[in-house]
């Protein structure tokens, strides 16, 4: 079983392969889990989580990107990538003791529109998807709160990035150098973001909105450093790396590294390629201010000329604005944007031009269309309020224009919220399906502060819980009955009993399922032993029966041979022929003697015949004696075999009798 680190508190969680949602026993937080196939995958997730908790979001993102490159359908890896992209850290609320999300990398793009958040929803199972949607809604709510604060902030000219304190908690030299620069820039009339002073009246969890607003409004960032490790410190790097991203879309911005007591080539690689200033050099501050003024004052004209140009421009831009408006009505958004840019070339602070550019970007034809766009549910959250051109409109518009457009947006939001609320209410009232109730929750989370949406979300969650509990109860009852039915069947073998016991064990807390599981397990073991014994007896009987049949067969053959030996058939014909031959030979010999008349040859022949006859007779007598002896021995052997067969047969029959 793999060990995974809690995303909230960092505690160890034992994770089974099929578990995608659970609760940390240390902090009590409910969260999603990755699908772990091996220890290497678990180590990768723990490494990414370690970097994210340290604020090393870019390093963490690289870890999760490698996981996705190996398995693009890993929902948890996509979710963690989204957390890193928005700099999400979970901190313990001192009041509720719950871990809540904080955002260290706010974006005007909604978290709910993030590509990896959507991928996590696509590849997750039903339970994990519900948790992702719930957590995503919380993050989006935090994001909206931050953006509301951002829109109220005045823009900054310069952002000073530095390390405030060292590992011992003492103030760094970098901080004192940065403060000196802050005062000198402030004296020149620049609005400077210096966290030690700018954020001194803000709570710790409220820093991000102001940092985000300052990063996006400041035209110049100064990165102050006396040690390479200070410039690479987590939160220092977090600020200057975000500003570099902003610079990619806005070439008019400038980042200036300022170093002292170190080699400029020891700065982070991304900063070492930029033009930097040596703070130990005489005249450093004067050179720095002159470089900053070139960027900040580039679009500003002398005061006297501003009045003249503005008057001339006002006369010239009106036709351009009308022409651009006609292009919007004709849905020729490209030409409309081009004409609004012409207006801004003459009047860089023309609020109507910025509003028109926003409308062209979002393909809106007129001011009323802004309301219709906002009212549409499929419109991205914050698409208007977070638009850079719209924020410039709010910055440069007069009070009446701001109120008019904001009134249109607020009315549209009210209508949109009302529609969403009614739809969610209708779904909740007309369904008992968990998927539909989750859809209602998803809708209500888009409008958490509208009417009693939060209460309805809780009621929907309670309703889902009730439905799932009921379905779980029904599932357990069905499995309980099925197990008892299978175990109670006539002829149920040990395998079926064990299967029934397994089903009951899986619902051991239901009714007396646990007791029945133990009973059927014991019964299954007993029956299994009987089945094994019966199987052995059957095999043994078959073996002994075959052996008995062979013995009987052998006894029968032996008895037949014994009967032949005991009752031999007399070969009278052969005996008669043999006697006849012998008698004939004797007579022939006597005849030869009788007719030989003293002839020696005849006498010899006759004598030989008589001798041969006598020899044949003697051999016959001897052979007969030997035959009787052999037959007697064979009879004894056959009788011995018969006795042995009888003994074997009795032993086999006794063994069969014992087997029953």
C-alpha positions in Angstrom: 0.0 0.0 0.0 1.5 3.4 -1.1 2.1 6.4 1.2 0.9 9.7 -0.2 1.3 13.1 1.4 -1.8 15.2 2.4 -2.2 18.2 0.1 -3.4 20.3 3.0 -1.2 19.4 6.1 1.5 17.1 4.6 0.5 14.1 6.8 1.1 10.5 5.6 -1.9 8.8 4.1 -2.0 5.1 3.3 -3.6 4.8 -0.2 -5.2 1.8 -1.8 -5.0 1.5 -5.6 -8.8 2.1 -6.2 -9.3 5.0 -3.8 -9.7 8.4 -5.4 -11.3 10.5 -2.6 -10.8 10.3 1.1 -10.2 12.1 4.4 -6.8 12.9 6.0 -6.8 11.4 9.6 -4.5 14.2 10.7 -6.3 17.4 9.5 -9.7 16.0 8.7 -9.7 17.5 5.2 -11.5 15.7 2.4 -9.5 15.6 -0.8 -8.9 13.7 -4.0 -6.1 11.1 -4.3 -4.0 10.1 -7.3 -4.3 6.6 -8.8 -1.0 5.0 -7.7 0.3 2.1 -9.7 3.8 1.9 -8.1 6.0 3.5 -5.5 7.7 5.6 -8.2 4.4 7.3 -9.1 3.7 8.0 -5.4 7.2 9.5 -5.0 6.6 11.8 -8.0 3.3 13.1 -6.5 4.9 13.6 -3.1 7.7 15.5 -4.7 5.4 17.8 -6.6 3.3 18.4 -3.4 6.5 19.2 -1.5 7.5 21.9 -3.9 3.9 23.3 -4.1 3.7 23.6 -0.3 7.1 25.4 -0.3 5.8 27.9 -2.9 8.0 26.5 -5.6 5.1 26.4 -8.0 7.2 26.2 -11.2 9.3 23.3 -9.9 6.1 21.5 -8.8 4.5 22.2 -12.2 7.4 20.5 -14.0 7.0 17.4 -11.8 3.3 17.1 -12.6 3.9 17.8 -16.3 6.2 14.8 -16.4 3.5 12.6 -14.8 1.0 13.8 -17.5 3.5 13.1 -20.2 3.5 9.5 -19.1 -0.3 9.3 -18.5 -2.3 12.1 -20.1 -5.5 10.8 -18.4 -4.2 11.2 -14.9 -6.9 13.4 -13.4 -5.0 14.2 -10.2 -1.9 15.3 -12.0 -4.0 17.7 -14.1 -5.6 19.1 -11.0 -2.3 19.7 -9.3 -1.0 21.5 -12.4 -4.0 23.8 -12.1 -3.2 24.4 -8.4 0.4 25.3 -9.3 -0.6 27.6 -12.2 -2.7 29.6 -9.8 -0.3 29.3 -6.8 -2.8 27.6 -4.6 -1.7 26.9 -1.0 -3.9 25.5 1.7 -3.6 27.3 5.1 -5.3 26.6 8.4 -8.2 29.0 9.3 -7.6 30.1 12.9 -11.3 30.3 13.5 -12.7 27.1 11.9 -9.4 25.1 12.0 -10.3 24.1 8.4 -7.7 24.2 5.6 -8.8 26.8 3.1 -7.2 27.7 -0.3 -5.1 30.9 -0.7 -4.0 32.1 -4.1 -0.5 33.3 -4.7 -0.7 33.6 -8.5 -4.0 35.2 -9.3 -5.0 35.5 -13.0 -7.8 37.4 -14.7 -8.6 34.0 -16.3 -11.1 32.1 -14.1 -9.7 28.9 -12.4 -12.9 27.1 -13.7 -11.8 27.8 -17.3 -8.3 26.5 -16.8 -7.4 23.7 -19.3 -6.0 21.4 -16.7 -9.0 21.9 -14.3 -11.2 20.9 -17.2 -9.0 17.9 -18.0 -9.2 16.8 -14.3 -13.0 16.8 -14.6 -12.9 14.9 -17.9 -10.7 12.1 -16.7 -11.9 11.8 -13.1 -14.5 9.2 -11.8 -17.9 10.4 -10.5 -16.8 10.8 -6.9 -13.5 12.6 -7.6 -15.2 14.9 -10.2 -17.7 16.0 -7.6 -14.8 16.8 -5.2 -12.9 18.7 -7.9 -16.0 20.8 -8.7 -16.4 21.5 -5.0 -12.8 22.5 -4.5 -12.7 24.4 -7.8 -15.7 26.5 -6.8 -13.9 27.5 -3.5 -10.8 28.5 -5.4 -12.9 30.5 -8.0 -14.6 32.3 -5.1 -11.3 33.2 -3.5 -10.2 34.4 -7.0 -13.2 36.6 -7.4 -12.7 38.2 -4.0 -9.1 39.0 -5.0 -10.1 40.5 -8.3 -12.7 42.6 -6.6 -9.9 44.1 -4.5 -7.6 44.4 -7.5 -10.2 46.5 -9.4 -10.3 49.0 -6.6 -6.6 49.5 -6.4 -4.8 52.5 -7.9 -2.0 51.7 -10.4 1.6 51.7 -9.4 4.6 53.0 -11.4 7.3 50.9 -9.9 7.4 47.5 -8.1 10.4 46.8 -5.9 11.1 43.1 -5.5 13.5 42.0 -2.8 14.0 39.6 0.2 12.8 41.1 3.4 14.3 38.7 6.1 17.0 36.0 6.2 16.8 32.5 7.7 17.2 33.9 11.2 14.3 36.2 10.7 16.5 39.3 10.7 16.1 42.1 8.2 18.3 41.8 5.1 20.6 44.4 3.6 18.5 44.1 0.5 15.5 45.4 2.5 17.4 48.5 3.6 18.7 49.2 0.1 15.2 48.8 -1.3 13.8 51.2 1.2 16.3 53.9 0.3 15.4 53.5 -3.4 11.7 53.6 -2.4 12.1 57.0 -0.7 14.1 58.5 -3.5 11.5 57.4 -6.2 8.6 58.6 -4.0 10.3 62.0 -3.8 10.3 62.1 -7.6 6.5 61.7 -7.5 6.4 58.0 -8.6 3.9 55.6 -6.9 6.1 52.8 -5.7 5.1 49.3 -4.4 7.4 48.4 -1.5 5.9 45.6 0.5 7.5 46.6 3.8 5.6 49.9 3.7 2.8 49.3 1.2 1.5 46.2 2.9 2.2 47.1 6.5 -1.5 47.7 7.3 -2.7 44.5 5.4 -3.3 41.0 7.0 -1.1 38.2 5.9 -3.8 36.4 3.8 -4.7 39.7 2.1 -1.2 40.3 0.5 -1.9 38.6 -2.9 -4.6 41.0 -4.2 -2.3 44.0 -3.7 0.7 42.2 -5.1 -1.2 41.0 -8.1 -2.7 44.5 -8.7 0.8 46.1 -8.4 2.4 43.6 -10.7 -0.1 44.2 -13.4 -0.1 48.0 -13.2 3.6 48.7 -12.6 5.5 49.7 -15.7 8.9 49.0 -14.1 10.1 46.3 -11.7 13.3 46.6 -9.7 14.8 43.3 -8.4 17.2 44.1 -5.5 19.8 41.5 -4.5 23.1 41.2 -2.6 23.2 37.4 -2.8 22.2 34.9 -5.6 20.2 32.9 -3.1 18.2 36.0 -2.1 17.2 36.6 -5.8 16.3 32.9 -6.1 14.2 32.9 -2.8 10.8 31.4 -3.4 8.6 34.4 -3.0 11.1 36.8 -4.6 11.3 34.5 -7.7 7.5 34.2 -7.6 7.2 37.9 -8.1 9.9 38.5 -10.8 9.0 35.4 -12.8 5.3 36.5 -12.9 6.4 39.9 -14.1 8.5 38.4 -16.9 5.3 36.6 -18.0 3.5 39.9 -18.1 6.3 41.5 -20.1 5.8 38.9 -22.8 2.4 40.4 -23.6 3.5 44.1 -22.9 6.8 45.1 -24.4 6.5 48.6 -22.9 7.3 47.2 -19.4 10.8 47.0 -18.0 12.5 44.8 -15.4 15.8 46.1 -14.0 18.0 43.8 -11.8 20.0 45.8 -9.2 22.9 44.0 -7.5 25.7 44.6 -5.0 28.5 42.5 -3.5 28.0 39.8 -6.1 28.9 39.0 -9.7 26.1 39.9 -12.1 26.6 36.5 -13.8 25.6 34.8 -10.5 22.1 36.2 -10.8 19.4 33.9 -12.0 19.7 33.1 -15.7 16.5 34.9 -16.6 17.8 38.1 -15.0 21.4 37.9 -16.0 20.5 38.5 -19.7 18.8 41.8 -18.8 20.5 45.2 -18.5 21.4 45.5 -14.8 22.7 48.2 -12.4 25.6 47.9 -9.9 24.3 49.5 -6.7 27.8 50.1 -5.4 28.7 52.3 -8.4 28.7 56.1 -7.8 25.7 57.8 -9.3 23.7 54.5 -9.3 20.5 56.1 -8.0 20.6 59.0 -10.5 21.1 56.6 -13.4 18.4 54.3 -12.2 15.8 57.1 -11.9 16.7 58.4 -15.3 16.2 54.9 -16.8 12.8 54.6 -15.0 11.6 58.0 -16.1 12.3 57.1 -19.8 9.8 54.2 -19.5 7.1 55.8 -17.2 7.2 59.3 -18.8 7.5 58.0 -22.4 3.8 58.6 -23.2 3.5 61.8 -21.2 3.8 65.1 -23.1 4.7 68.5 -21.5 1.9 70.0 -19.6 1.3 73.0 -21.9 1.3 70.7 -25.0 -1.1 68.3 -23.4 -3.9 70.9 -23.3 -3.4 71.8 -27.0 -3.1 68.3 -28.2 -6.0 67.1 -26.2 -8.3 69.8 -27.6 -7.2 69.0 -31.2 -7.5 65.3 -30.6 -11.0 65.6 -29.1 -12.1 67.1 -32.3 -10.4 64.4 -34.4 -11.4 61.3 -32.4 -15.1 61.7 -32.5 -15.4 60.6 -36.2 -13.1 57.7 -35.5 -15.2 56.6 -32.6 -18.4 56.8 -34.7 -16.7 54.8 -37.5 -15.5 52.2 -35.0 -19.0 52.0 -33.5 -20.4 51.3 -37.0 -17.9 48.5 -37.5 -19.0 47.0 -34.2 -22.7 47.0 -35.3 -21.6 45.3 -38.6 -19.7 42.7 -36.6 -16.5 43.7 -38.3 -14.6 43.5 -35.1 -11.1 43.6 -36.7 -11.7 47.0 -38.3 -13.4 48.2 -35.1 -10.3 47.4 -33.1 -8.0 49.1 -35.6 -10.1 52.3 -35.4 -10.2 52.3 -31.6 -6.4 52.0 -31.7 -6.3 55.1 -33.9 -8.3 56.9 -31.3 -5.9 55.8 -28.6 -2.9 56.9 -30.7 -4.3 60.4 -30.3 -5.9 60.1 -26.9 -4.2 57.3 -24.8 -6.7 57.8 -22.0 -9.9 57.7 -24.1 -12.2 55.5 -22.0 -14.7 54.9 -24.8 -11.9 53.5 -27.0 -10.9 51.0 -24.3 -14.5 50.0 -23.8 -14.9 49.5 -27.6 -11.7 47.4 -27.8 -13.1 45.2 -25.0 -16.4 44.9 -26.9 -14.6 44.0 -30.2 -12.5 41.4 -28.3 -15.6 39.7 -26.9 -17.6 40.2 -30.2 -20.2 42.5 -28.6 -22.0 44.9 -30.9 -23.2 47.6 -28.5 -23.4 48.6 -24.8 -26.7 46.6 -24.4 -24.8 43.6 -25.8 -22.5 43.8 -22.8 -25.4 42.9 -20.6 -26.5 40.1 -22.9 -22.9 38.7 -23.0 -22.6 38.7 -19.2 -26.1 37.2 -18.9 -25.2 34.1 -20.9 -24.3 31.2 -18.7 -21.6 30.0 -21.2 -19.7 33.3 -21.0 -16.4 32.8 -19.1 -16.6 34.0 -15.5 -15.0 37.5 -15.2 -14.5 37.8 -19.0 -15.7 41.4 -18.9 -14.6 42.5 -15.4 -11.2 40.9 -15.7 -10.5 42.3 -19.3 -7.5 44.6 -19.4 -9.2 47.1 -21.7 -12.3 47.2 -19.5 -10.1 47.9 -16.4 -8.6 50.8 -18.3 -12.1 52.0 -19.2 -12.9 52.1 -15.5 -9.6 53.9 -14.8 -10.1 56.7 -17.3 -14.0 57.0 -17.6 -15.9 59.7 -15.9 -18.3 58.7 -13.1 -21.5 58.8 -15.2 -19.9 56.5 -17.8 -18.7 54.1 -15.2 -22.1 54.0 -13.5 -23.9 53.4 -16.8 -21.8 50.4 -17.9 -21.5 49.0 -14.4 -25.3 49.3 -14.1 -25.7 47.3 -17.3 -23.3 44.6 -16.0 -24.9 44.5 -12.5 -28.4 44.1 -14.0 -27.2 41.4 -16.3 -25.5 39.6 -13.5 -28.7 39.8 -11.5 -30.7 38.3 -14.4 -28.1 35.6 -15.0 -28.0 34.7 -11.3 -31.8 34.6 -11.2 -31.9 32.2 -14.2 -29.2 30.0 -12.8 -31.0 30.0 -9.4 -34.3 29.0 -10.9 -32.8 26.3 -13.0 -30.9 24.8 -10.1 -34.1 25.0 -7.9 -36.1 23.3 -10.7 -33.5 20.5 -11.0 -33.5 19.9 -7.3 -37.3 19.7 -7.0 -37.8 17.4 -9.9 -35.0 14.8 -9.5 -33.7 12.0 -7.3 -30.7 11.4 -9.5 -27.3 12.1 -8.0 -25.9 13.4 -11.3 -28.7 15.9 -11.6 -28.3 17.1 -8.0 -24.5 17.5 -8.7 -25.5 19.6 -11.7 -27.7 21.8 -9.4 -24.7 22.1 -7.0 -22.4 23.1 -9.9 -24.9 25.8 -11.0 -25.4 27.1 -7.4 -21.6 27.3 -6.8 -21.5 29.9 -9.6 -23.8 32.1 -7.6 -22.8 31.3 -4.0 -23.9 34.7 -2.6 -27.2 34.9 -4.4 -30.3 34.5 -2.2 -30.0 31.2 -0.2 -27.7 29.4 -2.7 -25.3 28.3 0.0 -28.2 26.7 2.0 -29.4 25.0 -1.2 -26.0 23.6 -1.9 -25.9 22.1 1.6 -29.4 20.7 1.1 -28.4 19.2 -2.2 -25.4 17.7 -0.6 -27.5 16.3 2.2 -30.0 15.0 -0.4 -27.2 13.3 -2.3 -25.9 11.8 0.9 -29.4 10.5 1.7 -29.8 9.0 -1.7 -26.4 7.4 -1.7 -27.0 6.0 1.8 -30.4 4.6 0.6 -28.8 3.1 -2.5 -26.0 1.6 -0.4 -28.7 0.2 2.0 -30.5 -1.3 -1.0 -27.3 -2.7 -2.4 -26.4 -4.3 1.0 -29.9 -5.8 1.3 -29.8 -7.2 -2.2 -26.4 -8.7 -1.6 -27.5 -10.0 1.9 -30.5 -11.8 0.4 -28.5 -13.2 -2.5 -25.9 -14.6 -0.2 -28.4 -16.3 2.1 -30.3 -17.7 -0.9 -27.2 -19.1 -2.4 -26.0 -20.6 0.8 -29.5 -22.2 1.5 -29.8 -23.9 -1.9 -30.0 -27.7 -1.8 -26.7 -29.2 -2.9 -24.7 -26.0 -2.3 -21.1 -27.0 -2.3 -18.2 -25.5 -0.4 -17.3 -23.1 -3.2 -20.8 -21.5 -3.2 -20.8 -21.3 0.6 -17.4 -19.6 0.5 -18.6 -17.1 -2.1 -21.7 -16.3 -0.1 -19.5 -15.8 3.0 -17.3 -13.4 1.0 -20.4 -11.3 0.0 -21.5 -11.1 3.6 -18.1 -10.2 4.8 -18.1 -7.2 2.4 -21.2 -5.9 4.3 -20.2 -7.2 7.7 -21.7 -4.2 9.5 -25.1 -4.8 7.9 -27.6 -6.7 10.1 -26.0 -10.0 11.2 -23.9 -10.3 8.0 -20.7 -10.6 9.9 -21.9 -13.5 12.0 -23.4 -15.3 9.0 -20.1 -14.8 7.1 -18.2 -16.6 9.9 -20.8 -19.4 10.1 -20.8 -20.0 6.3 -17.0 -19.8 6.3 -16.9 -22.6 8.9 -19.5 -24.6 7.1 -17.7 -24.2 3.9 -14.5 -25.5 5.4 -16.3 -28.6 6.9 -18.0 -29.3 3.6 -14.8 -28.8 1.7 -13.1 -31.5 3.9 -16.0 -33.8 3.3 -15.9 -33.2 -0.4 -12.2 -33.9 -0.4 -12.7 -37.1 1.6 -15.6 -38.2 -0.7 -13.5 -37.5 -3.7 -10.7 -39.6 -2.2 -13.1 -42.5 -1.3 -14.5 -42.4 -4.9 -11.1 -42.6 -6.4 -10.0 -45.3 -4.1 -13.1 -47.5 -4.7 -12.6 -47.2 -8.4 -9.0 -48.2 -8.0 -9.8 -51.2 -5.8 -12.8 -52.3 -8.0 -10.5 -52.4 -11.0 -7.9 -54.4 -9.0 -10.6 -56.9 -7.8 -11.8 -57.4 -11.4 -8.2 -58.1 -12.5 -7.7 -60.6 -9.6 -10.9 -62.4 -10.5 -9.9 -62.6 -14.1 -6.4 -63.9 -13.2 -8.0 -66.5 -10.8 -10.3 -67.7 -13.5 -7.4 -68.2 -16.0 -5.3 -69.9 -13.3 -8.2 -72.2 -12.5 -8.7 -73.2 -16.1 -5.0 -74.1 -16.4 -5.2 -76.1 -13.1 -8.2 -78.0 -14.4 -6.3 -78.9 -17.5 -3.4 -80.2 -15.4 -5.7 -82.2 -13.1 -7.7 -83.7 -15.9 -5.3 -84.3 -18.8 -6.7 -85.8 -22.1 -5.3 -89.3 -22.9 -3.4 -89.5 -26.3 -4.3 -93.2 -27.0 -3.7 -92.8 -30.7 -0.1 -91.8 -30.2 0.5 -94.5 -27.7 -1.0 -97.2 -30.0 1.2 -96.0 -32.9 4.3 -96.0 -30.6 3.5 -99.6 -29.4 2.7 -100.7 -32.9 6.1 -99.3 -34.1 7.9 -101.1 -31.3 6.1 -104.4 -31.8 6.6 -104.1 -35.6 10.3 -103.5 -35.1 10.6 -106.5 -32.8 8.7 -108.7 -35.2 10.8 -107.4 -38.1 13.9 -108.2 -36.1 12.7 -111.7 -35.3 11.8 -112.2 -39.0 15.3 -111.1 -40.1 16.8 -113.7 -37.7 14.5 -116.4 -39.0 15.3 -115.8 -42.7 18.9 -115.0 -42.2 19.8 -118.7 -42.4 23.0 -118.0 -40.7 23.6 -114.9 -42.7 25.5 -112.5 -40.4 24.2 -109.3 -42.1 20.6 -110.3 -41.6 21.2 -111.2 -38.0 22.9 -107.9 -37.4 20.0 -106.0 -38.9 17.5 -108.0 -36.9 19.4 -107.5 -33.7 19.7 -103.8 -34.2 15.9 -103.5 -34.8 15.2 -105.4 -31.6 17.7 -103.3 -29.7 16.1 -100.0 -31.1 12.7 -101.3 -30.2 13.8 -101.9 -26.7 15.5 -98.5 -26.6 12.3 -96.7 -27.8 10.3 -98.6 -25.1 12.7 -97.6 -22.4 12.7 -93.9 -23.6 8.9 -93.9 -23.6 8.8 -95.3 -20.1 11.3 -92.6 -18.9 9.5 -89.8 -20.8 6.2 -90.8 -19.2 7.7 -90.6 -15.8 9.2 -87.2 -16.4 5.9 -85.8 -17.8 4.1 -86.9 -14.6 6.6 -85.2 -12.5 6.4 -81.9 -14.4 2.6 -82.0 -14.4 2.7 -82.5 -10.6 4.9 -79.5 -10.2 2.7 -77.3 -12.4 -0.3 -78.4 -10.4 1.3 -77.3 -7.2 2.3 -73.9 -8.7 -1.2 -73.3 -10.0 -2.7 -74.2 -6.6 -0.2 -71.8 -4.9 -1.2 -69.0 -7.3 -4.9 -69.8 -6.6 -4.2 -69.4 -2.8 -2.4 -66.1 -3.4 -5.2 -64.7 -5.6 -7.7 -65.7 -3.0 -5.7 -63.8 -0.3 -5.4 -60.7 -2.5 -9.1 -60.8 -3.3 -10.0 -61.1 0.4 -7.7 -58.1 1.2 -9.3 -55.9 -1.6 -12.8 -56.8 -0.5 -12.0 -56.0 3.1 -10.6 -52.6 2.0 -13.7 -51.9 0.0 -15.8 -52.8 2.9 -13.9 -50.4 5.1 -14.5 -47.6 2.6 -18.2 -48.2 2.8 
